[in-house]
Amino acid sequence: MKKICLLLAALLLFACTSTFADINDKCSIEIHAASVNMSSLTDYTFSTAIDMTDGDGFTVTWTDAVPLECIYWEWLSIPQSYQLTLKNEKGDTLATESRSNDIRFGCVYPSDGVYGIELRVVGQCQLTELFAYKDGEVPKKAIVWEDPVDKADILIVRAHGNDDMWMLGGIVPTYAGERGYSVQILDLACDTIGRQRKSLPGTYLNGMTHYPVFLGFVGLHTYSYSSILEAWEADERDPVEQVVEQIRRFRPEVIVTHSIDGDYDGTHKLVAEIVNEAYVAAADPAQYTASAQEYGVWQVKKVYFHLYQDNPITLDFDVPLSAFDGKTAFEMAQLGYQCWDPNAASSGLRSIRNREYDMSKYGLAFSTVGADIECNDLLENLPLECLSDFVPTPSPEPTFTPEPTSEPTIIPTSEPVQTAAPANEPVQQNEISEPTQGNNTQTYLWIGCGVAVILTVVGSFVFGRNRSHKKER
């Protein structure tokens, strides 16, 4: 009886704390659907939902007096797509955007001047939760996610919702958060809305902004390989085909996944085996032709398994990261894991790191770009043009060569050019510094003429005098 009372008290406390932050009663909420039961959207259970079809949706409006910070909703089954419209206090449209069908958990943080949102769906879906949250009391689950990446540098294939902070911890903060590469998470065994929601805050905290893809194969609370294999074989879907489709969709350069030996977890082992088969099939156009026709085939360049013995590498997760105020990737993995399990976060990660399950140890199982040399980077040897941060060097623009003109080009000099005469005075032709050969000839001619005249005068004088002497005789 005592245990029952404690359980009821715990449930009551959960109900009170869960509904404390929402301010639905202070907003005007209108559901656009054939059948409406508002209680099914506020009961914090996944067993109740509102069915919607093309054009259905909901509208939430509020006044300036309402301290609203966030509107949050969850899909039990996700629509094909939906359109979100932001409105001002008069109901006029401010902005409209379309969102894809990958994200189960949606939210909006309205900016100043927005006093209403309207959502309309495309396709069949089920809405299971809808809440308006007060300023300062928004839960961690209310995350604005980006769509999955168009193309991945690294694809992390995990078994469970906490494995990107557990066995594969440190990769997200290092490569997505710090180095800014395109990282995508593919999750196989997070099979319930509760597990998916629980996994997201830690992943987001570690620097992942693109929504993980959840395949939703059953996740059993067992480490038994045979049990999980039997359960997945009973699924009408082929897990290898599902993973091949995602590899072709995201076209990763590198795939990282669990230990091929499974460390201590049978689900990890099964996921590694599926990846080991899927990356080969993804490059073969004859296998799984439906996704080959939709996305084309894809040859991944490198595949790493956790704790793989051949071609081992060690990633340094103890370097302070500027994106996280100097915290290391290992410290961020601890903080992220604490979102999943507040009681075992720090001790758990330290434990696996100090044992044979060190999250920094991997091995290169496949490569089209050669063996690692430095053995400390998942992206080693990859051509730069393959990665999302590649910026091609712009080609130099052709230089223009002007056509020559008849006018001389004046070339400015640092010092003024000295001239023979001022610009405002004409240069006289007799101002010649050195005589030329023609001028010497003219000088000699004038001298000869002068001598001849003198001789003539002297001769005449002498001749005239002689004649006068003769007459006197």
Secondary structure as GFF3:
##gff-version 3
##sequence-region A 1 473
A	DSSP	alpha_helix	2	20	.	.	.	ID=ss1
A	DSSP	three_ten_helix	24	26	.	.	.	ID=ss2
A	DSSP	beta_strand	28	32	.	.	.	ID=ss3
A	DSSP	three_ten_helix	38	41	.	.	.	ID=ss4
A	DSSP	beta_strand	50	52	.	.	.	ID=ss5
A	DSSP	beta_strand	57	61	.	.	.	ID=ss6
A	DSSP	beta_strand	68	77	.	.	.	ID=ss7
A	DSSP	beta_strand	81	87	.	.	.	ID=ss8
A	DSSP	beta_strand	93	99	.	.	.	ID=ss9
A	DSSP	beta_strand	105	108	.	.	.	ID=ss10
A	DSSP	beta_strand	116	122	.	.	.	ID=ss11
A	DSSP	beta_strand	125	134	.	.	.	ID=ss12
A	DSSP	beta_strand	154	158	.	.	.	ID=ss13
A	DSSP	alpha_helix	171	171	.	.	.	ID=ss14
A	DSSP	pi_helix	172	178	.	.	.	ID=ss15
A	DSSP	beta_strand	183	187	.	.	.	ID=ss16
A	DSSP	alpha_helix	193	205	.	.	.	ID=ss17
A	DSSP	beta_strand	213	214	.	.	.	ID=ss18
A	DSSP	alpha_helix	225	233	.	.	.	ID=ss19
A	DSSP	alpha_helix	239	250	.	.	.	ID=ss20
A	DSSP	beta_strand	254	257	.	.	.	ID=ss21
A	DSSP	alpha_helix	266	281	.	.	.	ID=ss22
A	DSSP	alpha_helix	289	295	.	.	.	ID=ss23
A	DSSP	beta_strand	302	306	.	.	.	ID=ss24
A	DSSP	beta_strand	312	314	.	.	.	ID=ss25
A	DSSP	three_ten_helix	322	324	.	.	.	ID=ss26
A	DSSP	alpha_helix	329	340	.	.	.	ID=ss27
A	DSSP	alpha_helix	345	354	.	.	.	ID=ss28
A	DSSP	beta_strand	361	367	.	.	.	ID=ss29
A	DSSP	three_ten_helix	384	386	.	.	.	ID=ss30
A	DSSP	alpha_helix	437	472	.	.	.	ID=ss31
###
